[in-house]
Amino acid sequence: MPTLYDFELSGSCYKVRLLLNILGVDYSKHGVDFVNKEHKNAEYVKLNPFGEIPIYEEGDLRLRDAQAILIYVAGKYDPARTWWPTDPAAQARIAQWLSTGGNEIMSAAGARLVKILNYDLNLPALQARANATFKILDAHLANRQWVELGHPTIGDIACFPYTALAGEGEISLEPYPNIRAWIGRMKQLPRFITMPGI
């Protein structure tokens, strides 16, 4: 059975939990005390030298980085291959949004860390970068239901948590009606699960 090193309030861990639940994959959770920086201790860094969550283990396989884990889980446990298709062009289109979810949108995650865990980061800069990203995402969603391919993929899952949690970093989604409609569609997915703040 797969094991997910998990923290309930982590949007990155939630991405993985959400996909596992949607695909009906049984797994066990290994809780990580993120608040007290357990992910930075020597034992954890042996598992992930970057000292980050989540980590996913299955047999001899150990993966770090939520986006990489999404690719593996979708590739292995979605026989229809709708979440991560086999076509190279489709994969590339989705990969653009995996990158966005693990990079630009993480500015909203950083803002959230400042507001809820008192991290010493540049809040105005994080908020400005997140808003610039949300403006692009909102325009992209103006004439489509999902980020790519006309149906939900792991690109949507990669971008969803920290977008939906933006308010916790004092970033309003009011200017972004297409994002708000997309968040509503995400919440209607079969086997959708929530997390605190969403």
C-alpha positions as CSV (number, residue, x, y, z in Angstrom):
1,M,0.0,0.0,0.0
2,P,1.3,3.5,-0.8
3,T,2.3,5.8,2.0
4,L,2.0,9.6,1.9
5,Y,4.0,11.7,4.2
6,D,1.4,14.3,4.9
7,F,0.4,17.5,6.7
8,E,-3.3,18.3,6.8
9,L,-2.9,22.0,6.2
10,S,-0.4,21.6,3.3
11,G,-2.0,22.4,-0.1
12,S,0.8,20.4,-1.8
13,C,-0.1,17.3,0.3
14,Y,-3.7,18.0,-0.4
15,K,-3.1,17.8,-4.2
16,V,-2.0,14.2,-3.8
17,R,-4.7,13.3,-1.3
18,L,-7.3,14.7,-3.7
19,L,-6.1,12.7,-6.7
20,L,-5.7,9.5,-4.7
21,N,-9.3,9.9,-3.4
22,I,-10.7,10.7,-6.9
23,L,-9.0,7.6,-8.3
24,G,-10.0,5.4,-5.3
25,V,-6.5,4.5,-4.3
26,D,-6.1,3.1,-0.8
27,Y,-3.0,4.5,1.0
28,S,-1.7,5.2,4.5
29,K,-0.7,8.6,5.9
30,H,2.4,9.3,7.8
31,G,1.8,12.6,9.6
32,V,4.6,15.2,9.5
33,D,4.7,18.0,12.1
34,F,5.3,20.9,9.6
35,V,4.6,23.6,12.2
36,N,7.5,22.4,14.3
37,K,9.6,21.8,11.2
38,E,9.8,18.0,11.4
39,H,10.4,18.0,7.7
40,K,13.7,19.7,8.3
41,N,15.1,17.2,10.8
42,A,17.9,14.8,9.9
43,E,15.7,11.7,9.7
44,Y,13.3,13.3,7.3
45,V,16.0,14.9,5.2
46,K,17.3,11.4,4.6
47,L,14.1,10.7,2.8
48,N,13.9,14.0,1.0
49,P,17.2,16.1,1.0
50,F,15.1,19.2,0.1
51,G,13.3,18.9,3.4
52,E,9.9,19.4,1.9
53,I,6.5,17.7,1.9
54,P,4.9,15.6,0.5
55,I,6.8,12.4,0.1
56,Y,5.2,9.4,-1.6
57,E,6.4,5.8,-1.1
58,E,5.2,2.7,-2.9
59,G,7.3,-0.4,-2.7
60,D,10.8,0.6,-3.6
61,L,9.7,3.8,-5.2
62,R,10.1,7.1,-3.2
63,L,9.0,10.4,-4.8
64,R,9.2,14.0,-3.7
65,D,7.4,16.9,-5.2
66,A,3.7,17.0,-5.5
67,Q,3.6,17.4,-9.3
68,A,5.9,14.4,-9.8
69,I,3.6,12.4,-7.5
70,L,0.5,13.5,-9.4
71,I,2.1,12.2,-12.7
72,Y,2.9,8.8,-11.2
73,V,-0.4,8.3,-9.5
74,A,-2.4,9.4,-12.5
75,G,-0.3,7.2,-14.8
76,K,-0.6,4.1,-12.7
77,Y,-4.1,4.3,-11.2
78,D,-6.2,5.9,-14.0
79,P,-6.6,3.2,-16.6
80,A,-8.6,5.6,-18.8
81,R,-5.6,8.0,-18.8
82,T,-7.9,11.0,-18.7
83,W,-6.0,12.7,-15.8
84,W,-2.6,12.3,-17.5
85,P,-3.0,11.2,-21.1
86,T,-0.4,9.3,-23.1
87,D,-0.3,11.7,-26.0
88,P,2.9,13.8,-25.9
89,A,1.2,17.0,-26.9
90,A,-1.5,16.6,-24.3
91,Q,1.2,15.8,-21.7
92,A,3.1,18.9,-22.6
93,R,0.0,21.1,-22.3
94,I,-0.8,19.7,-18.9
95,A,2.9,20.0,-17.8
96,Q,2.8,23.7,-18.4
97,W,0.2,23.9,-15.6
98,L,2.0,21.4,-13.4
99,S,4.9,23.9,-13.6
100,T,2.6,26.8,-12.8
101,G,1.1,25.0,-9.8
102,G,4.6,24.2,-8.4
103,N,6.1,27.6,-9.2
104,E,4.1,30.9,-9.7
105,I,1.0,29.9,-7.7
106,M,3.3,29.0,-4.8
107,S,3.5,32.7,-4.2
108,A,0.0,32.5,-2.8
109,A,1.3,29.6,-0.6
110,G,4.1,31.8,0.6
111,A,1.6,34.6,1.5
112,R,-0.5,32.1,3.4
113,L,2.6,31.0,5.4
114,V,3.2,34.6,6.4
115,K,-0.4,35.1,7.6
116,I,-1.1,31.8,9.3
117,L,2.4,30.7,10.5
118,N,4.2,34.1,10.8
119,Y,6.9,33.2,8.3
120,D,9.4,36.1,7.7
121,L,8.8,36.5,4.0
122,N,8.0,39.6,1.8
123,L,4.2,39.5,1.9
124,P,3.5,42.4,-0.6
125,A,5.9,40.8,-3.2
126,L,4.3,37.4,-2.8
127,Q,0.8,38.9,-3.1
128,A,1.8,40.9,-6.2
129,R,3.3,37.8,-7.9
130,A,0.2,35.7,-7.0
131,N,-2.1,38.3,-8.4
132,A,-0.1,38.6,-11.6
133,T,-0.4,34.8,-12.0
134,F,-4.2,34.8,-11.2
135,K,-4.7,37.4,-13.8
136,I,-3.2,35.1,-16.4
137,L,-5.1,32.1,-15.1
138,D,-8.4,34.0,-15.1
139,A,-7.9,35.1,-18.7
140,H,-6.9,31.6,-19.7
141,L,-10.2,30.3,-18.2
142,A,-12.3,32.9,-19.9
143,N,-13.4,30.5,-22.7
144,R,-12.8,27.1,-21.2
145,Q,-14.0,25.0,-18.3
146,W,-10.6,23.4,-17.4
147,V,-7.0,24.4,-17.8
148,E,-6.4,22.1,-20.7
149,L,-8.0,19.4,-23.0
150,G,-11.6,20.3,-22.1
151,H,-11.8,18.0,-19.1
152,P,-10.1,17.9,-15.6
153,T,-6.5,16.8,-15.5
154,I,-3.7,16.8,-13.0
155,G,-3.0,20.3,-14.3
156,D,-6.1,21.5,-12.6
157,I,-5.3,19.6,-9.4
158,A,-1.8,21.1,-9.4
159,C,-3.1,24.7,-9.6
160,F,-6.2,24.2,-7.4
161,P,-5.2,24.2,-3.7
162,Y,-3.2,27.4,-3.3
163,T,-5.5,29.2,-5.7
164,A,-8.5,28.2,-3.6
165,L,-6.6,29.1,-0.4
166,A,-5.5,32.5,-1.6
167,G,-7.8,34.3,0.9
168,E,-5.7,32.9,3.7
169,G,-2.8,35.0,2.3
170,E,-5.1,38.0,2.1
171,I,-5.3,37.7,-1.7
172,S,-8.8,38.3,-2.9
173,L,-10.2,36.3,-5.8
174,E,-13.1,38.8,-6.3
175,P,-11.4,40.2,-9.4
176,Y,-11.2,36.8,-11.0
177,P,-14.7,35.5,-11.9
178,N,-13.4,32.7,-14.2
179,I,-11.1,31.3,-11.4
180,R,-14.0,31.4,-9.0
181,A,-16.2,29.5,-11.4
182,W,-13.4,27.0,-12.0
183,I,-13.0,26.5,-8.3
184,G,-16.8,25.7,-8.1
185,R,-16.4,23.1,-10.9
186,M,-13.5,21.5,-9.1
187,K,-15.6,21.1,-6.0
188,Q,-18.3,19.3,-8.0
189,L,-15.9,16.6,-9.2
190,P,-16.9,13.0,-8.2
191,R,-15.1,11.9,-5.0
192,F,-13.9,15.5,-4.4
193,I,-12.6,15.9,-0.8
194,T,-11.8,19.2,1.0
195,M,-9.2,20.4,3.4
196,P,-9.2,23.2,6.0
197,G,-9.7,26.5,4.2
198,I,-11.4,25.1,1.2
